[in-house]
C-alpha cells in the first residue's frame, strides 16, 4: 500500500471502530497477526515480525538472519 491507500485503510479502521465498536488497536493487531501467518506460510518460518505504523498505515515485514559462528552459514 502506498500514500492514499494507507490513508483509506486507516480511515476504514476508524469507521469500523465507530460502527462496530471494535477497537482500532485490536483490528491492527489482528491484521498484523494475519499478515505474519500468511508470510510464514509462503516465506520464512522463523525470526519474522510484521508491524503496521499506527499513524501512517505503513506495513513493514522484518526478517532477522542469524549467522552460525561454527559453520559460517546464514540461517
mmCIF file of the N, C-alpha and C atoms, coordinates in Angstrom:
data_MODEL
# 
_entry.id   MODEL 
# 
loop_
_atom_site.group_PDB 
_atom_site.id 
_atom_site.type_symbol 
_atom_site.label_atom_id 
_atom_site.label_alt_id 
_atom_site.label_comp_id 
_atom_site.label_asym_id 
_atom_site.label_entity_id 
_atom_site.label_seq_id 
_atom_site.pdbx_PDB_ins_code 
_atom_site.Cartn_x 
_atom_site.Cartn_y 
_atom_site.Cartn_z 
_atom_site.occupancy 
_atom_site.B_iso_or_equiv 
_atom_site.pdbx_formal_charge 
_atom_site.auth_seq_id 
_atom_site.auth_comp_id 
_atom_site.auth_asym_id 
_atom_site.auth_atom_id 
_atom_site.pdbx_PDB_model_num 
ATOM 1   N N  . UNK A 1 1  ? 0.850   -1.176  0.000  1.00 0.00 ? 1  UNK A N  1 
ATOM 2   C CA . UNK A 1 1  ? 0.000   0.000   0.000  1.00 0.00 ? 1  UNK A CA 1 
ATOM 3   C C  . UNK A 1 1  ? 0.891   1.233   0.000  1.00 0.00 ? 1  UNK A C  1 
ATOM 4   N N  . UNK A 1 2  ? 0.430   2.245   -0.673 1.00 0.00 ? 2  UNK A N  1 
ATOM 5   C CA . UNK A 1 2  ? 1.171   3.490   -0.710 1.00 0.00 ? 2  UNK A CA 1 
ATOM 6   C C  . UNK A 1 2  ? 0.219   4.670   -0.557 1.00 0.00 ? 2  UNK A C  1 
ATOM 7   N N  . UNK A 1 3  ? 0.753   5.722   0.053  1.00 0.00 ? 3  UNK A N  1 
ATOM 8   C CA . UNK A 1 3  ? 0.078   7.022   0.135  1.00 0.00 ? 3  UNK A CA 1 
ATOM 9   C C  . UNK A 1 3  ? -1.401  6.996   0.443  1.00 0.00 ? 3  UNK A C  1 
ATOM 10  N N  . UNK A 1 4  ? -2.173  7.273   -0.579 1.00 0.00 ? 4  UNK A N  1 
ATOM 11  C CA . UNK A 1 4  ? -3.623  7.396   -0.425 1.00 0.00 ? 4  UNK A CA 1 
ATOM 12  C C  . UNK A 1 4  ? -4.259  6.096   0.075  1.00 0.00 ? 4  UNK A C  1 
ATOM 13  N N  . UNK A 1 5  ? -3.764  4.968   -0.396 1.00 0.00 ? 5  UNK A N  1 
ATOM 14  C CA . UNK A 1 5  ? -4.310  3.675   0.043  1.00 0.00 ? 5  UNK A CA 1 
ATOM 15  C C  . UNK A 1 5  ? -4.137  3.490   1.542  1.00 0.00 ? 5  UNK A C  1 
ATOM 16  N N  . UNK A 1 6  ? -3.001  3.916   2.067  1.00 0.00 ? 6  UNK A N  1 
ATOM 17  C CA . UNK A 1 6  ? -2.754  3.796   3.500  1.00 0.00 ? 6  UNK A CA 1 
ATOM 18  C C  . UNK A 1 6  ? -3.730  4.666   4.284  1.00 0.00 ? 6  UNK A C  1 
ATOM 19  N N  . UNK A 1 7  ? -3.989  5.860   3.771  1.00 0.00 ? 7  UNK A N  1 
ATOM 20  C CA . UNK A 1 7  ? -4.927  6.763   4.435  1.00 0.00 ? 7  UNK A CA 1 
ATOM 21  C C  . UNK A 1 7  ? -6.332  6.154   4.430  1.00 0.00 ? 7  UNK A C  1 
ATOM 22  N N  . UNK A 1 8  ? -6.746  5.607   3.296  1.00 0.00 ? 8  UNK A N  1 
ATOM 23  C CA . UNK A 1 8  ? -8.065  4.972   3.189  1.00 0.00 ? 8  UNK A CA 1 
ATOM 24  C C  . UNK A 1 8  ? -8.146  3.774   4.139  1.00 0.00 ? 8  UNK A C  1 
ATOM 25  N N  . UNK A 1 9  ? -7.077  3.004   4.231  1.00 0.00 ? 9  UNK A N  1 
ATOM 26  C CA . UNK A 1 9  ? -7.013  1.848   5.129  1.00 0.00 ? 9  UNK A CA 1 
ATOM 27  C C  . UNK A 1 9  ? -7.256  2.277   6.573  1.00 0.00 ? 9  UNK A C  1 
ATOM 28  N N  . UNK A 1 10 ? -6.531  3.301   7.025  1.00 0.00 ? 10 UNK A N  1 
ATOM 29  C CA . UNK A 1 10 ? -6.687  3.781   8.405  1.00 0.00 ? 10 UNK A CA 1 
ATOM 30  C C  . UNK A 1 10 ? -8.077  4.379   8.639  1.00 0.00 ? 10 UNK A C  1 
ATOM 31  N N  . UNK A 1 11 ? -8.604  5.078   7.640  1.00 0.00 ? 11 UNK A N  1 
ATOM 32  C CA . UNK A 1 11 ? -9.960  5.637   7.759  1.00 0.00 ? 11 UNK A CA 1 
ATOM 33  C C  . UNK A 1 11 ? -10.997 4.525   7.869  1.00 0.00 ? 11 UNK A C  1 
ATOM 34  N N  . UNK A 1 12 ? -10.788 3.435   7.133  1.00 0.00 ? 12 UNK A N  1 
ATOM 35  C CA . UNK A 1 12 ? -11.711 2.294   7.201  1.00 0.00 ? 12 UNK A CA 1 
ATOM 36  C C  . UNK A 1 12 ? -11.680 1.668   8.594  1.00 0.00 ? 12 UNK A C  1 
ATOM 37  N N  . UNK A 1 13 ? -10.493 1.583   9.188  1.00 0.00 ? 13 UNK A N  1 
ATOM 38  C CA . UNK A 1 13 ? -10.392 1.052   10.547 1.00 0.00 ? 13 UNK A CA 1 
ATOM 39  C C  . UNK A 1 13 ? -11.079 1.974   11.548 1.00 0.00 ? 13 UNK A C  1 
ATOM 40  N N  . UNK A 1 14 ? -10.935 3.280   11.362 1.00 0.00 ? 14 UNK A N  1 
ATOM 41  C CA . UNK A 1 14 ? -11.632 4.244   12.227 1.00 0.00 ? 14 UNK A CA 1 
ATOM 42  C C  . UNK A 1 14 ? -13.144 4.058   12.119 1.00 0.00 ? 14 UNK A C  1 
ATOM 43  N N  . UNK A 1 15 ? -13.615 3.853   10.899 1.00 0.00 ? 15 UNK A N  1 
ATOM 44  C CA . UNK A 1 15 ? -15.049 3.675   10.660 1.00 0.00 ? 15 UNK A CA 1 
ATOM 45  C C  . UNK A 1 15 ? -15.553 2.380   11.312 1.00 0.00 ? 15 UNK A C  1 
ATOM 46  N N  . UNK A 1 16 ? -14.776 1.305   11.198 1.00 0.00 ? 16 UNK A N  1 
ATOM 47  C CA . UNK A 1 16 ? -15.150 0.047   11.859 1.00 0.00 ? 16 UNK A CA 1 
ATOM 48  C C  . UNK A 1 16 ? -15.217 0.217   13.370 1.00 0.00 ? 16 UNK A C  1 
ATOM 49  N N  . UNK A 1 17 ? -14.276 0.968   13.903 1.00 0.00 ? 17 UNK A N  1 
ATOM 50  C CA . UNK A 1 17 ? -14.267 1.202   15.342 1.00 0.00 ? 17 UNK A CA 1 
ATOM 51  C C  . UNK A 1 17 ? -15.537 1.939   15.769 1.00 0.00 ? 17 UNK A C  1 
ATOM 52  N N  . UNK A 1 18 ? -15.934 2.936   14.996 1.00 0.00 ? 18 UNK A N  1 
ATOM 53  C CA . UNK A 1 18 ? -17.133 3.718   15.328 1.00 0.00 ? 18 UNK A CA 1 
ATOM 54  C C  . UNK A 1 18 ? -18.410 2.899   15.153 1.00 0.00 ? 18 UNK A C  1 
ATOM 55  N N  . UNK A 1 19 ? -18.507 2.201   14.011 1.00 0.00 ? 19 UNK A N  1 
ATOM 56  C CA . UNK A 1 19 ? -19.748 1.496   13.691 1.00 0.00 ? 19 UNK A CA 1 
ATOM 57  C C  . UNK A 1 19 ? -19.925 0.177   14.445 1.00 0.00 ? 19 UNK A C  1 
ATOM 58  N N  . UNK A 1 20 ? -18.840 -0.564  14.618 1.00 0.00 ? 20 UNK A N  1 
ATOM 59  C CA . UNK A 1 20 ? -18.938 -1.902  15.211 1.00 0.00 ? 20 UNK A CA 1 
ATOM 60  C C  . UNK A 1 20 ? -18.419 -1.979  16.636 1.00 0.00 ? 20 UNK A C  1 
ATOM 61  N N  . UNK A 1 21 ? -17.772 -0.903  17.101 1.00 0.00 ? 21 UNK A N  1 
ATOM 62  C CA . UNK A 1 21 ? -17.270 -0.886  18.464 1.00 0.00 ? 21 UNK A CA 1 
ATOM 63  C C  . UNK A 1 21 ? -16.033 -1.742  18.688 1.00 0.00 ? 21 UNK A C  1 
ATOM 64  N N  . UNK A 1 22 ? -15.336 -2.060  17.597 1.00 0.00 ? 22 UNK A N  1 
ATOM 65  C CA . UNK A 1 22 ? -14.101 -2.851  17.713 1.00 0.00 ? 22 UNK A CA 1 
ATOM 66  C C  . UNK A 1 22 ? -12.942 -1.862  17.761 1.00 0.00 ? 22 UNK A C  1 
ATOM 67  N N  . UNK A 1 23 ? -12.122 -1.961  18.792 1.00 0.00 ? 23 UNK A N  1 
ATOM 68  C CA . UNK A 1 23 ? -11.015 -1.025  18.938 1.00 0.00 ? 23 UNK A CA 1 
ATOM 69  C C  . UNK A 1 23 ? -10.063 -1.105  17.745 1.00 0.00 ? 23 UNK A C  1 
ATOM 70  N N  . UNK A 1 24 ? -9.655  0.055   17.263 1.00 0.00 ? 24 UNK A N  1 
ATOM 71  C CA . UNK A 1 24 ? -8.742  0.134   16.129 1.00 0.00 ? 24 UNK A CA 1 
ATOM 72  C C  . UNK A 1 24 ? -7.459  -0.642  16.424 1.00 0.00 ? 24 UNK A C  1 
ATOM 73  N N  . UNK A 1 25 ? -6.956  -0.538  17.636 1.00 0.00 ? 25 UNK A N  1 
ATOM 74  C CA . UNK A 1 25 ? -5.725  -1.242  18.015 1.00 0.00 ? 25 UNK A CA 1 
ATOM 75  C C  . UNK A 1 25 ? -5.903  -2.755  17.900 1.00 0.00 ? 25 UNK A C  1 
ATOM 76  N N  . UNK A 1 26 ? -7.056  -3.258  18.293 1.00 0.00 ? 26 UNK A N  1 
ATOM 77  C CA . UNK A 1 26 ? -7.327  -4.689  18.173 1.00 0.00 ? 26 UNK A CA 1 
ATOM 78  C C  . UNK A 1 26 ? -7.371  -5.110  16.705 1.00 0.00 ? 26 UNK A C  1 
ATOM 79  N N  . UNK A 1 27 ? -7.968  -4.284  15.874 1.00 0.00 ? 27 UNK A N  1 
ATOM 80  C CA . UNK A 1 27 ? -8.016  -4.571  14.437 1.00 0.00 ? 27 UNK A CA 1 
ATOM 81  C C  . UNK A 1 27 ? -6.611  -4.616  13.847 1.00 0.00 ? 27 UNK A C  1 
ATOM 82  N N  . UNK A 1 28 ? -5.791  -3.630  14.222 1.00 0.00 ? 28 UNK A N  1 
ATOM 83  C CA . UNK A 1 28 ? -4.424  -3.579  13.703 1.00 0.00 ? 28 UNK A CA 1 
ATOM 84  C C  . UNK A 1 28 ? -3.614  -4.796  14.158 1.00 0.00 ? 28 UNK A C  1 
ATOM 85  N N  . UNK A 1 29 ? -3.753  -5.171  15.411 1.00 0.00 ? 29 UNK A N  1 
ATOM 86  C CA . UNK A 1 29 ? -3.037  -6.342  15.917 1.00 0.00 ? 29 UNK A CA 1 
ATOM 87  C C  . UNK A 1 29 ? -3.485  -7.617  15.204 1.00 0.00 ? 29 UNK A C  1 
ATOM 88  N N  . UNK A 1 30 ? -4.776  -7.730  14.931 1.00 0.00 ? 30 UNK A N  1 
ATOM 89  C CA . UNK A 1 30 ? -5.306  -8.895  14.232 1.00 0.00 ? 30 UNK A CA 1 
ATOM 90  C C  . UNK A 1 30 ? -4.781  -8.949  12.800 1.00 0.00 ? 30 UNK A C  1 
ATOM 91  N N  . UNK A 1 31 ? -4.733  -7.814  12.148 1.00 0.00 ? 31 UNK A N  1 
ATOM 92  C CA . UNK A 1 31 ? -4.215  -7.753  10.775 1.00 0.00 ? 31 UNK A CA 1 
ATOM 93  C C  . UNK A 1 31 ? -2.721  -8.087  10.754 1.00 0.00 ? 31 UNK A C  1 
ATOM 94  N N  . UNK A 1 32 ? -1.981  -7.579  11.727 1.00 0.00 ? 32 UNK A N  1 
ATOM 95  C CA . UNK A 1 32 ? -0.552  -7.915  11.814 1.00 0.00 ? 32 UNK A CA 1 
ATOM 96  C C  . UNK A 1 32 ? -0.364  -9.425  11.984 1.00 0.00 ? 32 UNK A C  1 
ATOM 97  N N  . UNK A 1 33 ? -1.171  -10.026 12.832 1.00 0.00 ? 33 UNK A N  1 
ATOM 98  C CA . UNK A 1 33 ? -1.092  -11.467 13.072 1.00 0.00 ? 33 UNK A CA 1 
ATOM 99  C C  . UNK A 1 33 ? -1.427  -12.254 11.809 1.00 0.00 ? 33 UNK A C  1 
ATOM 100 N N  . UNK A 1 34 ? -2.446  -11.816 11.082 1.00 0.00 ? 34 UNK A N  1 
ATOM 101 C CA . UNK A 1 34 ? -2.840  -12.491 9.843  1.00 0.00 ? 34 UNK A CA 1 
ATOM 102 C C  . UNK A 1 34 ? -1.749  -12.364 8.777  1.00 0.00 ? 34 UNK A C  1 
ATOM 103 N N  . UNK A 1 35 ? -1.160  -11.182 8.655  1.00 0.00 ? 35 UNK A N  1 
ATOM 104 C CA . UNK A 1 35 ? -0.078  -10.990 7.692  1.00 0.00 ? 35 UNK A CA 1 
ATOM 105 C C  . UNK A 1 35 ? 1.139   -11.840 8.056  1.00 0.00 ? 35 UNK A C  1 
ATOM 106 N N  . UNK A 1 36 ? 1.429   -11.925 9.341  1.00 0.00 ? 36 UNK A N  1 
ATOM 107 C CA . UNK A 1 36 ? 2.543   -12.749 9.800  1.00 0.00 ? 36 UNK A CA 1 
ATOM 108 C C  . UNK A 1 36 ? 2.291   -14.222 9.457  1.00 0.00 ? 36 UNK A C  1 
ATOM 109 N N  . UNK A 1 37 ? 1.088   -14.692 9.698  1.00 0.00 ? 37 UNK A N  1 
ATOM 110 C CA . UNK A 1 37 ? 0.745   -16.082 9.387  1.00 0.00 ? 37 UNK A CA 1 
ATOM 111 C C  . UNK A 1 37 ? 0.872   -16.348 7.888  1.00 0.00 ? 37 UNK A C  1 
ATOM 112 N N  . UNK A 1 38 ? 0.395   -15.416 7.072  1.00 0.00 ? 38 UNK A N  1 
ATOM 113 C CA . UNK A 1 38 ? 0.499   -15.574 5.621  1.00 0.00 ? 38 UNK A CA 1 
ATOM 114 C C  . UNK A 1 38 ? 1.956   -15.568 5.178  1.00 0.00 ? 38 UNK A C  1 
ATOM 115 N N  . UNK A 1 39 ? 2.746   -14.682 5.744  1.00 0.00 ? 39 UNK A N  1 
ATOM 116 C CA . UNK A 1 39 ? 4.158   -14.609 5.376  1.00 0.00 ? 39 UNK A CA 1 
ATOM 117 C C  . UNK A 1 39 ? 4.872   -15.898 5.753  1.00 0.00 ? 39 UNK A C  1 
ATOM 118 N N  . UNK A 1 40 ? 4.588   -16.410 6.923  1.00 0.00 ? 40 UNK A N  1 
ATOM 119 C CA . UNK A 1 40 ? 5.227   -17.659 7.362  1.00 0.00 ? 40 UNK A CA 1 
ATOM 120 C C  . UNK A 1 40 ? 4.785   -18.834 6.504  1.00 0.00 ? 40 UNK A C  1 
ATOM 121 N N  . UNK A 1 41 ? 3.574   -18.778 5.984  1.00 0.00 ? 41 UNK A N  1 
ATOM 122 C CA . UNK A 1 41 ? 3.064   -19.844 5.138  1.00 0.00 ? 41 UNK A CA 1 
ATOM 123 C C  . UNK A 1 41 ? 3.786   -19.876 3.786  1.00 0.00 ? 41 UNK A C  1 
ATOM 124 N N  . UNK A 1 42 ? 4.175   -18.708 3.278  1.00 0.00 ? 42 UNK A N  1 
ATOM 125 C CA . UNK A 1 42 ? 4.779   -18.624 1.951  1.00 0.00 ? 42 UNK A CA 1 
ATOM 126 C C  . UNK A 1 42 ? 6.248   -18.212 1.972  1.00 0.00 ? 42 UNK A C  1 
ATOM 127 N N  . UNK A 1 43 ? 6.761   -17.841 3.136  1.00 0.00 ? 43 UNK A N  1 
ATOM 128 C CA . UNK A 1 43 ? 8.135   -17.367 3.208  1.00 0.00 ? 43 UNK A CA 1 
ATOM 129 C C  . UNK A 1 43 ? 8.881   -18.038 4.340  1.00 0.00 ? 43 UNK A C  1 
ATOM 130 N N  . UNK A 1 44 ? 9.666   -17.246 5.016  1.00 0.00 ? 44 UNK A N  1 
ATOM 131 C CA . UNK A 1 44 ? 10.457  -17.729 6.145  1.00 0.00 ? 44 UNK A CA 1 
ATOM 132 C C  . UNK A 1 44 ? 9.547   -18.141 7.292  1.00 0.00 ? 44 UNK A C  1 
ATOM 133 N N  . UNK A 1 45 ? 9.998   -19.104 8.048  1.00 0.00 ? 45 UNK A N  1 
ATOM 134 C CA . UNK A 1 45 ? 9.195   -19.614 9.163  1.00 0.00 ? 45 UNK A CA 1 
ATOM 135 C C  . UNK A 1 45 ? 9.562   -18.985 10.506 1.00 0.00 ? 45 UNK A C  1 
ATOM 136 N N  . UNK A 1 46 ? 10.800  -18.526 10.636 1.00 0.00 ? 46 UNK A N  1 
ATOM 137 C CA . UNK A 1 46 ? 11.284  -18.031 11.917 1.00 0.00 ? 46 UNK A CA 1 
ATOM 138 C C  . UNK A 1 46 ? 11.801  -16.596 11.793 1.00 0.00 ? 46 UNK A C  1 
ATOM 139 N N  . UNK A 1 47 ? 11.897  -15.944 12.930 1.00 0.00 ? 47 UNK A N  1 
ATOM 140 C CA . UNK A 1 47 ? 12.516  -14.614 13.017 1.00 0.00 ? 47 UNK A CA 1 
ATOM 141 C C  . UNK A 1 47 ? 11.863  -13.571 12.123 1.00 0.00 ? 47 UNK A C  1 
ATOM 142 N N  . UNK A 1 48 ? 10.537  -13.599 12.052 1.00 0.00 ? 48 UNK A N  1 
ATOM 143 C CA . UNK A 1 48 ? 9.797   -12.652 11.226 1.00 0.00 ? 48 UNK A CA 1 
ATOM 144 C C  . UNK A 1 48 ? 8.888   -11.818 12.126 1.00 0.00 ? 48 UNK A C  1 
ATOM 145 N N  . UNK A 1 49 ? 8.797   -10.537 11.819 1.00 0.00 ? 49 UNK A N  1 
ATOM 146 C CA . UNK A 1 49 ? 7.912   -9.638  12.556 1.00 0.00 ? 49 UNK A CA 1 
ATOM 147 C C  . UNK A 1 49 ? 7.208   -8.723  11.558 1.00 0.00 ? 49 UNK A C  1 
ATOM 148 N N  . UNK A 1 50 ? 5.912   -8.515  11.762 1.00 0.00 ? 50 UNK A N  1 
ATOM 149 C CA . UNK A 1 50 ? 5.126   -7.617  10.915 1.00 0.00 ? 50 UNK A CA 1 
ATOM 150 C C  . UNK A 1 50 ? 4.642   -6.465  11.784 1.00 0.00 ? 50 UNK A C  1 
ATOM 151 N N  . UNK A 1 51 ? 4.829   -5.241  11.296 1.00 0.00 ? 51 UNK A N  1 
ATOM 152 C CA . UNK A 1 51 ? 4.320   -4.073  12.024 1.00 0.00 ? 51 UNK A CA 1 
ATOM 153 C C  . UNK A 1 51 ? 3.551   -3.165  11.077 1.00 0.00 ? 51 UNK A C  1 
ATOM 154 N N  . UNK A 1 52 ? 2.511   -2.560  11.613 1.00 0.00 ? 52 UNK A N  1 
ATOM 155 C CA . UNK A 1 52 ? 1.754   -1.546  10.884 1.00 0.00 ? 52 UNK A CA 1 
ATOM 156 C C  . UNK A 1 52 ? 1.886   -0.255  11.672 1.00 0.00 ? 52 UNK A C  1 
ATOM 157 N N  . UNK A 1 53 ? 2.402   0.785   11.030 1.00 0.00 ? 53 UNK A N  1 
ATOM 158 C CA . UNK A 1 53 ? 2.543   2.081   11.673 1.00 0.00 ? 53 UNK A CA 1 
ATOM 159 C C  . UNK A 1 53 ? 1.156   2.637   11.948 1.00 0.00 ? 53 UNK A C  1 
ATOM 160 N N  . UNK A 1 54 ? 0.894   2.953   13.201 1.00 0.00 ? 54 UNK A N  1 
ATOM 161 C CA . UNK A 1 54 ? -0.432  3.409   13.619 1.00 0.00 ? 54 UNK A CA 1 
ATOM 162 C C  . UNK A 1 54 ? -0.789  4.793   13.069 1.00 0.00 ? 54 UNK A C  1 
ATOM 163 N N  . UNK A 1 55 ? 0.192   5.590   12.669 1.00 0.00 ? 55 UNK A N  1 
ATOM 164 C CA . UNK A 1 55 ? -0.072  6.940   12.153 1.00 0.00 ? 55 UNK A CA 1 
ATOM 165 C C  . UNK A 1 55 ? -0.134  6.990   10.636 1.00 0.00 ? 55 UNK A C  1 
ATOM 166 N N  . UNK A 1 56 ? 0.732   6.231   9.972  1.00 0.00 ? 56 UNK A N  1 
ATOM 167 C CA . UNK A 1 56 ? 0.821   6.323   8.513  1.00 0.00 ? 56 UNK A CA 1 
ATOM 168 C C  . UNK A 1 56 ? 0.165   5.155   7.780  1.00 0.00 ? 56 UNK A C  1 
ATOM 169 N N  . UNK A 1 57 ? -0.020  4.018   8.467  1.00 0.00 ? 57 UNK A N  1 
ATOM 170 C CA . UNK A 1 57 ? -0.568  2.836   7.819  1.00 0.00 ? 57 UNK A CA 1 
ATOM 171 C C  . UNK A 1 57 ? 0.487   2.025   7.080  1.00 0.00 ? 57 UNK A C  1 
ATOM 172 N N  . UNK A 1 58 ? 1.738   2.436   7.194  1.00 0.00 ? 58 UNK A N  1 
ATOM 173 C CA . UNK A 1 58 ? 2.837   1.751   6.526  1.00 0.00 ? 58 UNK A CA 1 
ATOM 174 C C  . UNK A 1 58 ? 3.019   0.359   7.124  1.00 0.00 ? 58 UNK A C  1 
ATOM 175 N N  . UNK A 1 59 ? 3.083   -0.659  6.260  1.00 0.00 ? 59 UNK A N  1 
ATOM 176 C CA . UNK A 1 59 ? 3.254   -2.042  6.695  1.00 0.00 ? 59 UNK A CA 1 
ATOM 177 C C  . UNK A 1 59 ? 4.695   -2.456  6.426  1.00 0.00 ? 59 UNK A C  1 
ATOM 178 N N  . UNK A 1 60 ? 5.346   -3.018  7.437  1.00 0.00 ? 60 UNK A N  1 
ATOM 179 C CA . UNK A 1 60 ? 6.721   -3.482  7.282  1.00 0.00 ? 60 UNK A CA 1 
ATOM 180 C C  . UNK A 1 60 ? 6.836   -4.912  7.782  1.00 0.00 ? 60 UNK A C  1 
ATOM 181 N N  . UNK A 1 61 ? 7.627   -5.690  7.047  1.00 0.00 ? 61 UNK A N  1 
ATOM 182 C CA . UNK A 1 61 ? 7.939   -7.057  7.441  1.00 0.00 ? 61 UNK A CA 1 
ATOM 183 C C  . UNK A 1 61 ? 9.432   -7.097  7.727  1.00 0.00 ? 61 UNK A C  1 
ATOM 184 N N  . UNK A 1 62 ? 9.773   -7.506  8.940  1.00 0.00 ? 62 UNK A N  1 
ATOM 185 C CA . UNK A 1 62 ? 11.166  -7.595  9.347  1.00 0.00 ? 62 UNK A CA 1 
ATOM 186 C C  . UNK A 1 62 ? 11.564  -9.062  9.433  1.00 0.00 ? 62 UNK A C  1 
ATOM 187 N N  . UNK A 1 63 ? 12.727  -9.363  8.896  1.00 0.00 ? 63 UNK A N  1 
ATOM 188 C CA . UNK A 1 63 ? 13.262  -10.713 8.939  1.00 0.00 ? 63 UNK A CA 1 
ATOM 189 C C  . UNK A 1 63 ? 14.680  -10.619 9.468  1.00 0.00 ? 63 UNK A C  1 
ATOM 190 N N  . UNK A 1 64 ? 14.973  -11.408 10.492 1.00 0.00 ? 64 UNK A N  1 
ATOM 191 C CA . UNK A 1 64 ? 16.297  -11.400 11.100 1.00 0.00 ? 64 UNK A CA 1 
ATOM 192 C C  . UNK A 1 64 ? 17.014  -12.697 10.768 1.00 0.00 ? 64 UNK A C  1 
ATOM 193 N N  . UNK A 1 65 ? 18.191  -12.570 10.177 1.00 0.00 ? 65 UNK A N  1 
ATOM 194 C CA . UNK A 1 65 ? 19.015  -13.741 9.900  1.00 0.00 ? 65 UNK A CA 1 
ATOM 195 C C  . UNK A 1 65 ? 20.042  -13.873 11.006 1.00 0.00 ? 65 UNK A C  1 
ATOM 196 N N  . UNK A 1 66 ? 20.337  -15.093 11.354 1.00 0.00 ? 66 UNK A N  1 
ATOM 197 C CA . UNK A 1 66 ? 21.399  -15.345 12.313 1.00 0.00 ? 66 UNK A CA 1 
ATOM 198 C C  . UNK A 1 66 ? 22.511  -16.106 11.607 1.00 0.00 ? 66 UNK A C  1 
ATOM 199 N N  . UNK A 1 67 ? 23.733  -15.783 11.938 1.00 0.00 ? 67 UNK A N  1 
ATOM 200 C CA . UNK A 1 67 ? 24.885  -16.469 11.362 1.00 0.00 ? 67 UNK A CA 1 
ATOM 201 C C  . UNK A 1 67 ? 25.432  -17.468 12.362 1.00 0.00 ? 67 UNK A C  1 
ATOM 202 N N  . UNK A 1 68 ? 25.740  -18.632 11.862 1.00 0.00 ? 68 UNK A N  1 
ATOM 203 C CA . UNK A 1 68 ? 26.333  -19.678 12.676 1.00 0.00 ? 68 UNK A CA 1 
ATOM 204 C C  . UNK A 1 68 ? 27.845  -19.440 12.717 1.00 0.00 ? 68 UNK A C  1 
ATOM 205 N N  . UNK A 1 69 ? 28.377  -19.181 13.900 1.00 0.00 ? 69 UNK A N  1 
ATOM 206 C CA . UNK A 1 69 ? 29.807  -18.915 14.018 1.00 0.00 ? 69 UNK A CA 1 
ATOM 207 C C  . UNK A 1 69 ? 30.639  -20.129 13.653 1.00 0.00 ? 69 UNK A C  1 
ATOM 208 N N  . UNK A 1 70 ? 30.156  -21.320 13.969 1.00 0.00 ? 70 UNK A N  1 
ATOM 209 C CA . UNK A 1 70 ? 30.936  -22.525 13.701 1.00 0.00 ? 70 UNK A CA 1 
ATOM 210 C C  . UNK A 1 70 ? 31.061  -22.802 12.207 1.00 0.00 ? 70 UNK A C  1 
ATOM 211 N N  . UNK A 1 71 ? 29.937  -22.707 11.491 1.00 0.00 ? 71 UNK A N  1 
ATOM 212 C CA . UNK A 1 71 ? 29.957  -23.095 10.082 1.00 0.00 ? 71 UNK A CA 1 
ATOM 213 C C  . UNK A 1 71 ? 30.001  -21.912 9.131  1.00 0.00 ? 71 UNK A C  1 
ATOM 214 N N  . UNK A 1 72 ? 29.689  -20.701 9.615  1.00 0.00 ? 72 UNK A N  1 
ATOM 215 C CA . UNK A 1 72 ? 29.724  -19.519 8.761  1.00 0.00 ? 72 UNK A CA 1 
ATOM 216 C C  . UNK A 1 72 ? 28.532  -19.362 7.842  1.00 0.00 ? 72 UNK A C  1 
ATOM 217 N N  . UNK A 1 73 ? 27.525  -20.201 8.021  1.00 0.00 ? 73 UNK A N  1 
ATOM 218 C CA . UNK A 1 73 ? 26.330  -20.127 7.170  1.00 0.00 ? 73 UNK A CA 1 
ATOM 219 C C  . UNK A 1 73 ? 25.249  -19.268 7.812  1.00 0.00 ? 73 UNK A C  1 
ATOM 220 N N  . UNK A 1 74 ? 24.432  -18.636 6.954  1.00 0.00 ? 74 UNK A N  1 
ATOM 221 C CA . UNK A 1 74 ? 23.279  -17.872 7.427  1.00 0.00 ? 74 UNK A CA 1 
ATOM 222 C C  . UNK A 1 74 ? 22.107  -18.812 7.598  1.00 0.00 ? 74 UNK A C  1 
ATOM 223 N N  . UNK A 1 75 ? 21.291  -18.507 8.620  1.00 0.00 ? 75 UNK A N  1 
ATOM 224 C CA . UNK A 1 75 ? 20.056  -19.265 8.838  1.00 0.00 ? 75 UNK A CA 1 
ATOM 225 C C  . UNK A 1 75 ? 18.910  -18.322 8.937  1.00 0.00 ? 75 UNK A C  1 
# 
